[in-house]
Amino acid sequence: MATAAQRPHADTAAQAVVEVLAASGIRRCYTVPGESFLELADAVDRHPALSLVSTRHENGAGFMAEAEAKLTGVPAVAAATRGPGAANLAVGVHTARQDSTPMVVFLGQAESDRLGREAFQEVDLTAFYTPITKWATTVHRADRLAEATAEALRVATTGRPGPVAIAVPGDLFGQRVEPRVMPAPPEVPRPSLGGATRDRMAAWLARAERPVIVAGGGARGARGELVRVAERFQAGVYASWRRQDVFPNDHPLYLGHLGLGAPEPVLEALGGADAVLVVGCRLGETTTQGYRLPPEGAEVAQIDIDADRLGAGRGLWLAAVADAATALAELAGSGGRAARRDWGPARRRWVESTVPPPEAEEHTGPGMHPWSVVSAMREALPEDALITNDAGNFAAFLHRGWWFRHPRTQLAPTSGAMGYAVPAAVAAKIAAPGRTVVAVAGDGGALMTGQELETAVREGAAVTVVVFQNGLYGTIAMHQARELGRIAGTRISGPLDLAGYARSLGALGATVRTRPELVRALAAAVAADRPTLVDVRTDPEVISPGATLTDLLGGG
């Protein structure tokens, strides 16, 4: 007998698709509605288990779907129409690809009888999306749409998770289809290390003198197991790029974050390691600090769900295709154990790197020192606040100064996509309404997707948005000043009344220039029942934690 999740119940192809989505646990579709998927939007909106969230730009829809899936582990859906909508959505899809986030994308296409004629807004969407997805396809028969949707969900959630895209000619969703019994969603495979590999890896960690673990997003759901492995083998732990919540930052074995501009003293323990276990992350450019770490003399073992990622970029002593949580649980229960190792000096180097320098407290510039902004956040916000952060130089201060003590408290794009923070915060608050959610952005990124504050107001998502407003595209200004000795095109108008902008969208807004003002504004924002934007005027001279703009321009 078919279960409720399997029971045929559909009239149109769109309704058949929605039944598959609902049976798989998907709860939301983020979109700017388009004429090429009218029936899909209608079917989502009418289904009792699903919600249709209309955004102000497809870029916001893409980031929202990615953020919800990253937070919950369950795919979300994004939908866009034809060439322009698909192009706007692509940044969020690329983010999902680089961040290994499961996501299902529906792209409305020109009608079947007009394909290939350069019809209105027609683009070869399969070709467009193939490089930024795990799988992209165009479905040409209405009775195959539900099947394609089930396959998309399987691809998105198995192996290395990622986005999939289904392009659908606009005449298909409304066609009548015969009800079909769809198979129940498959369980995601969780391969283990196996006894021999487990024992070999455990013995290796136990005999190492300076073992280090580098943990990434694949280990996010295995925090407890990761802690037990680190403690059993007395291994220091680094978080990979923008995965700082993978391991409790207040644990004595936590040694730091492998992010952009990581201080050299923080990297010493990794540079001196003789054994490095990489779990659930790619050895990408930022995590390896420009492909120079782990050091050549270290033996490196890697555990990853995706065989294609193993050894990509460097040779390995041992490679294991396994689910991170399963593998870590096996290692935590193995017979190996190491004597206590003294990671105190390495730990202190990281702790010292999180402390604002004296000049931050003594700062008398035209705006707040970015370090003081992060210090005020630590004072005013609950330590389990969920932080979504944008791309930009302001983030270097956040990454250094904020301690991620609790699981699932960071949503950040490893792709470095500007405009991520505000939509991500909105989606996180919708998906987890009981959480305190705080978006942190620069003024450049905030104005790329800040209009999604209206979405937050409409959806009742009372997020807090902290904007570092310094009137610069700061990251590029830093590179220009360092490489060219001058800047071009990176000064943006300001200061802008961003608090007024927020109020125009129905949110609350506050402008602050001092730390006490910021502490008060943050406390009020967290207690508010509406979204709040806090516009923090920061000093453009303080371009990074280690440099001033004047020094880089040669005027210091």
C-alpha positions in Angstrom: 0.0 0.0 0.0 1.3 3.5 -0.8 2.1 5.7 2.1 0.8 9.3 2.3 4.2 10.5 0.9 3.9 8.0 -2.0 0.1 8.2 -2.8 -0.6 9.5 -6.3 -2.2 12.9 -6.1 -1.8 15.2 -9.1 -3.7 16.9 -11.8 -1.1 18.9 -13.6 2.6 18.4 -14.1 3.2 21.3 -11.6 1.2 19.5 -8.9 3.0 16.3 -9.5 6.4 18.1 -9.1 5.2 19.7 -5.8 4.1 16.4 -4.4 7.6 15.1 -5.0 9.1 18.1 -3.3 6.8 17.9 -0.3 7.4 14.1 0.2 11.2 14.9 0.3 10.9 17.3 3.2 11.3 20.5 1.2 9.3 23.3 2.8 10.0 26.5 0.8 10.4 27.8 -2.7 12.1 31.3 -3.1 11.3 33.1 -6.3 10.6 36.2 -8.3 7.4 34.9 -10.1 7.7 34.6 -13.8 5.2 33.9 -16.6 7.0 30.7 -17.7 6.2 28.8 -14.4 2.8 30.2 -13.4 1.4 26.8 -12.5 4.4 25.8 -10.4 4.2 28.9 -8.3 0.5 28.4 -7.9 0.9 24.7 -6.9 3.6 25.6 -4.3 1.4 28.3 -2.9 -1.6 26.0 -2.5 0.2 23.0 -1.0 -0.3 22.8 2.7 3.3 21.7 3.4 5.0 24.3 1.3 5.5 28.0 1.4 6.1 30.3 -1.6 8.5 33.2 -0.6 8.5 36.0 -3.2 11.7 38.0 -3.1 12.7 41.4 -4.6 15.4 40.0 -6.9 16.4 36.6 -8.1 19.8 37.1 -6.6 18.1 37.2 -3.2 16.0 34.1 -4.0 19.2 32.2 -4.8 21.0 33.2 -1.7 17.9 32.5 0.5 17.5 29.0 -0.9 21.2 28.3 -0.4 21.2 29.6 3.1 18.2 27.6 4.3 19.7 24.4 2.9 23.1 25.2 4.5 21.4 25.8 7.8 19.0 22.8 7.8 20.7 20.3 5.6 17.4 19.9 3.6 17.3 21.3 0.1 15.3 24.4 -0.7 14.0 25.4 -4.1 14.7 28.5 -6.1 12.7 29.3 -9.3 13.4 31.9 -12.0 12.2 32.7 -15.5 14.2 32.4 -18.7 17.3 34.3 -19.5 17.2 37.4 -17.3 15.8 35.6 -14.2 18.2 32.7 -14.7 21.2 35.1 -15.0 20.2 37.0 -11.8 19.8 33.7 -10.0 23.1 32.3 -11.1 25.3 33.9 -8.4 23.3 32.1 -5.6 23.6 28.9 -7.6 27.3 29.2 -8.0 27.6 29.9 -4.3 25.7 26.6 -3.6 28.1 24.8 -5.9 31.3 26.1 -4.2 29.8 25.7 -0.8 28.5 22.1 -1.4 24.9 23.1 -0.6 22.0 20.9 -1.9 19.5 23.0 -3.8 16.9 22.5 -6.6 16.5 25.2 -9.2 13.5 25.4 -11.6 14.1 27.6 -14.7 11.2 28.6 -16.8 11.9 28.4 -20.5 10.3 29.5 -23.8 7.4 27.3 -24.9 8.2 24.0 -26.6 7.2 25.1 -30.1 9.4 28.2 -29.9 12.6 26.7 -28.6 15.7 27.2 -30.8 14.3 30.3 -32.5 15.8 32.9 -30.1 12.3 33.3 -28.6 11.6 36.0 -26.1 14.3 35.8 -23.3 15.4 32.4 -24.6 18.8 31.2 -23.5 20.2 27.6 -23.6 19.7 27.2 -19.9 21.2 23.7 -19.7 24.5 25.0 -21.2 24.4 28.1 -19.0 23.9 26.2 -15.8 26.0 23.1 -16.4 29.3 24.6 -15.1 27.7 25.8 -11.9 25.6 22.8 -10.9 26.0 19.1 -10.3 23.5 18.4 -13.0 21.5 20.5 -15.4 18.8 19.3 -17.8 15.9 20.4 -19.9 12.7 18.4 -19.6 10.6 18.2 -22.8 7.7 16.0 -21.6 5.2 17.0 -18.9 4.8 13.4 -17.8 8.5 13.2 -17.0 8.7 16.3 -14.8 8.0 14.5 -11.5 10.6 11.8 -12.4 13.2 14.5 -13.2 12.4 16.3 -9.9 13.0 13.1 -7.9 16.3 12.5 -9.8 17.3 16.1 -9.1 16.8 15.6 -5.4 18.8 12.4 -5.4 21.7 14.1 -7.2 21.6 17.2 -5.0 21.8 15.3 -1.7 24.1 12.3 -2.5 27.9 12.4 -2.7 29.2 15.9 -2.4 25.9 17.9 -2.1 25.2 20.7 -4.6 22.7 22.5 -6.7 20.8 21.0 -9.7 18.8 22.8 -12.3 15.8 21.8 -14.3 14.8 24.0 -17.3 11.1 23.6 -18.2 9.4 25.0 -21.3 6.5 27.2 -20.2 3.8 25.0 -21.7 4.7 21.9 -19.6 3.7 22.8 -16.0 0.0 23.2 -16.8 -0.4 20.1 -18.8 -2.5 17.3 -17.3 -0.7 14.1 -16.4 -1.7 10.7 -15.2 -1.2 10.2 -11.4 1.9 8.1 -10.7 3.2 6.4 -7.6 6.6 7.9 -7.0 9.1 5.9 -5.0 9.9 7.2 -1.5 12.9 9.5 -1.3 16.0 7.3 -1.0 18.1 7.5 2.1 21.4 9.3 1.6 24.3 6.8 1.6 26.6 7.2 4.6 29.7 5.1 3.8 32.0 4.2 6.6 35.8 3.9 6.9 35.7 0.2 7.5 37.7 -1.6 10.2 41.1 -1.7 8.5 41.1 2.0 7.4 39.8 3.1 10.8 42.5 1.2 12.7 45.2 2.4 10.3 44.1 6.0 10.7 43.7 5.7 14.5 47.2 4.3 14.9 48.6 7.0 12.7 47.0 9.8 14.8 48.1 8.1 18.1 51.8 7.9 17.1 52.0 11.4 15.6 53.9 14.0 17.5 52.0 17.0 16.3 48.7 15.9 14.8 46.3 18.5 13.4 42.7 18.2 12.1 41.4 20.6 9.4 37.6 20.4 9.5 35.1 21.8 7.0 31.4 21.9 6.2 31.1 18.2 5.6 31.8 17.8 9.4 29.2 20.3 10.5 26.7 17.6 11.4 29.3 15.7 13.4 30.5 18.3 15.9 30.3 16.0 18.9 32.1 13.2 17.0 34.8 15.7 15.9 35.3 16.9 19.5 35.7 13.3 20.7 38.2 12.5 18.0 40.3 15.6 18.8 40.3 14.8 22.5 41.0 11.1 22.0 44.1 11.8 19.8 44.9 15.2 21.4 44.9 16.8 18.0 44.7 20.5 17.4 41.8 21.6 15.2 41.5 24.3 12.6 38.3 25.4 10.9 38.4 25.6 7.1 37.5 28.8 5.3 34.2 30.3 6.7 33.3 27.1 8.6 34.2 28.5 12.0 31.3 26.9 13.8 32.4 23.3 12.9 34.3 23.1 16.2 33.7 25.0 19.5 36.0 28.0 19.5 36.2 28.0 23.3 37.6 24.4 23.3 41.3 24.2 24.3 42.1 22.2 21.2 40.7 24.9 18.8 43.7 26.6 17.1 42.1 29.0 14.6 40.4 29.7 11.3 42.1 29.2 7.9 40.7 32.3 6.4 41.9 35.2 4.2 44.7 37.0 5.9 45.1 34.5 8.7 47.9 35.8 11.1 51.1 33.9 10.6 51.4 33.1 14.3 48.0 31.3 14.2 49.3 29.2 11.3 52.4 27.9 13.1 50.9 24.8 14.5 49.6 23.7 11.1 52.9 24.6 9.5 54.7 22.4 12.1 52.3 19.5 12.0 53.6 16.0 11.1 50.2 14.5 10.6 47.2 16.4 9.2 43.7 14.9 9.0 41.4 16.7 6.6 37.7 16.0 7.2 34.8 17.2 5.1 36.5 20.0 3.2 38.3 20.7 0.0 41.9 21.7 0.2 41.0 24.9 -1.6 43.0 28.1 -2.2 42.0 29.9 0.9 42.0 27.0 3.4 45.5 26.1 2.3 46.6 29.7 2.4 47.5 29.8 -1.3 48.3 26.1 -1.5 51.2 26.2 0.9 49.6 24.3 3.8 49.7 21.6 5.0 53.5 21.6 4.7 55.2 19.3 2.3 56.8 17.3 5.2 53.5 16.4 6.8 51.6 13.2 6.1 48.1 14.1 5.1 45.0 11.9 5.3 41.7 13.0 3.9 38.1 11.9 4.5 35.5 13.1 2.1 32.2 11.9 0.7 33.4 12.7 -2.9 36.2 10.7 -4.4 37.0 13.4 -6.8 38.0 15.7 -4.0 40.5 13.3 -2.5 44.0 14.5 -3.1 42.9 17.3 -5.4 45.9 19.7 -5.2 48.3 17.6 -3.2 49.4 14.1 -2.5 47.9 12.1 0.3 49.2 9.5 2.7 45.8 8.0 3.0 42.5 8.8 1.3 39.1 7.5 2.4 35.7 7.9 0.7 33.4 8.2 3.7 30.7 10.2 5.4 32.3 12.6 7.8 30.0 11.9 10.7 30.2 8.1 10.3 34.0 8.2 9.9 34.5 10.4 12.9 32.2 8.2 15.0 34.3 5.2 14.0 37.6 7.0 15.0 36.1 8.2 18.3 35.2 4.6 19.2 38.5 3.1 18.0 41.1 1.5 20.3 43.7 4.2 19.7 44.4 7.0 22.1 47.2 9.5 22.5 48.9 10.9 25.6 48.1 14.5 26.5 49.8 17.0 24.2 50.5 20.6 25.1 48.7 22.9 22.6 48.7 25.8 25.0 51.2 28.1 23.1 49.3 27.5 19.8 46.0 28.1 21.5 47.2 31.3 23.1 48.4 32.6 19.7 44.9 32.2 18.4 43.3 33.8 21.4 45.6 36.8 21.2 44.7 37.2 17.5 41.1 37.7 18.6 41.8 40.6 20.9 41.5 44.1 19.5 44.8 46.0 19.4 45.2 49.1 21.7 44.7 51.5 18.8 41.2 50.2 18.3 40.2 51.5 21.8 42.1 54.7 21.4 40.8 55.4 17.9 39.8 59.0 17.2 39.1 58.8 13.4 36.1 60.0 11.5 34.2 56.7 12.3 34.4 53.7 14.5 37.3 51.3 14.3 36.1 48.0 12.8 37.5 46.1 15.8 35.3 48.2 18.1 32.2 47.1 16.1 33.0 43.4 16.6 33.7 44.1 20.3 30.3 45.7 20.7 28.7 42.8 19.0 30.3 40.4 21.4 29.1 42.5 24.3 25.5 43.0 23.1 24.6 39.8 21.2 23.8 36.4 22.6 26.8 34.0 22.0 24.5 31.6 20.1 23.4 34.2 17.6 23.4 33.0 14.0 25.7 35.2 12.1 25.4 35.6 8.3 28.2 37.5 6.8 28.9 39.1 3.4 32.1 39.3 1.5 34.4 42.3 2.0 37.3 43.4 4.1 35.1 44.2 7.1 34.7 40.4 7.4 38.3 40.0 8.4 37.6 41.7 11.6 34.5 39.6 12.2 36.3 36.3 11.4 39.0 37.2 13.9 37.0 38.7 16.6 33.8 36.7 16.9 34.0 33.4 18.7 31.7 30.6 17.3 31.0 28.6 20.4 27.8 26.9 19.3 26.8 24.7 16.3 25.2 26.1 13.2 25.9 29.7 14.1 27.6 30.8 10.9 26.3 31.1 7.3 29.0 32.5 5.0 29.8 32.0 1.3 33.1 30.4 0.5 32.6 31.7 -3.0 33.1 35.3 -1.7 29.8 36.5 -3.2 28.9 40.0 -2.2 25.2 40.5 -1.3 24.9 37.2 0.6 24.4 38.4 4.2 20.9 40.0 4.1 19.0 37.4 2.1 20.8 34.6 4.0 19.6 36.1 7.3 16.1 36.4 6.0 16.0 32.8 5.0 17.6 31.7 8.3 15.0 33.5 10.3 12.1 32.1 8.3 13.5 28.6 8.7 14.5 29.0 12.4 12.2 31.7 13.8 13.3 31.1 17.4 17.0 32.0 16.6 18.6 35.4 16.9 19.8 36.1 13.4 22.3 38.8 12.6 23.5 39.8 9.1 26.9 41.5 8.9 27.8 43.4 5.7 29.7 46.3 4.2 27.9 49.1 2.6 28.8 47.7 -0.9 27.2 44.3 -0.3 24.3 45.7 1.7 23.1 47.7 -1.2 23.4 44.8 -3.6 20.6 42.9 -1.9 19.4 45.2 1.0 16.0 45.4 -0.7 15.3 42.0 0.8 14.6 43.7 4.1 11.2 44.3 2.6 10.9 40.5 2.2 11.8 40.2 5.8 9.1 42.7 6.8 6.5 40.9 4.7 7.5 37.4 6.1 7.7 38.6 9.7 11.5 37.7 9.9 12.8 40.1 12.6 16.5 40.0 11.6 19.2 42.4 12.6 21.5 43.8 9.9 24.8 45.4 10.9 26.4 47.5 8.1 30.0 48.6 8.3 29.6 51.8 6.2 33.0 53.2 5.1 32.2 54.5 1.6 34.6 52.0 -0.1 34.7 48.8 -1.9 37.3 48.0 0.7 38.8 44.7 -0.5 39.5 46.0 -4.0 40.8 49.4 -2.6 43.2 47.5 -0.5 44.5 45.4 -3.4 44.8 48.6 -5.6 46.7 50.5 -3.0 49.0 47.6 -2.3 49.7 46.7 -6.0 49.3 50.0 -7.8 49.9 52.7 -5.2 46.5 54.3 -6.0 42.8 53.4 -6.1 40.3 53.7 -8.9 36.5 53.2 -8.9 36.4 52.0 -5.3 35.2 55.1 -3.5 31.4 54.9 -3.3 29.2 57.8 -2.4 28.6 58.3 1.3 27.8 58.5 4.0 24.3 57.3 2.9 21.3 57.3 5.2 21.0 53.5 5.3 18.8 53.7 8.4 16.4 55.8 6.4 16.6 53.3 3.5 15.6 50.5 5.9 12.7 52.5 7.3 11.5 53.1 3.7 11.2 49.3 3.3 9.1 49.0 6.5 12.0 48.0 8.8 13.5 49.8 11.7 16.8 51.7 11.3 19.5 53.3 13.5 22.7 55.2 12.8 25.6 54.9 15.3 29.0 56.4 15.5 30.3 55.2 18.9 30.5 51.9 20.7 28.0 52.7 23.4 25.5 53.8 20.8 26.1 50.5 19.0 25.6 48.4 22.1 22.3 50.1 22.8 21.2 49.8 19.1 22.0 46.1 19.0 20.1 45.4 22.2 17.1 47.2 20.9 17.3 45.4 17.5 17.5 41.9 19.1 14.4 42.7 21.2 12.4 44.3 18.3 9.6 42.5 16.5 10.6 43.9 13.1 13.8 43.8 11.1 16.3 46.4 12.1 19.3 47.8 10.1 22.1 49.3 12.2 24.2 51.7 10.1 27.6 51.8 11.7 29.9 54.6 10.4 33.4 53.1 10.2 36.7 54.7 9.4 37.8 54.0 5.8 41.4 54.4 6.8 41.4 51.1 8.7 41.3 49.0 5.6 42.3 45.6 7.2 43.3 44.2 10.6 47.0 44.7 9.6 47.1 47.8 7.5 45.8 51.3 6.9 45.0 52.7 3.5 47.5 55.5 3.9 50.3 53.0 4.7 49.4 51.0 1.6 49.3 54.1 -0.6 52.8 54.9 0.6 51.9 57.9 2.7 52.4 56.4 6.2 
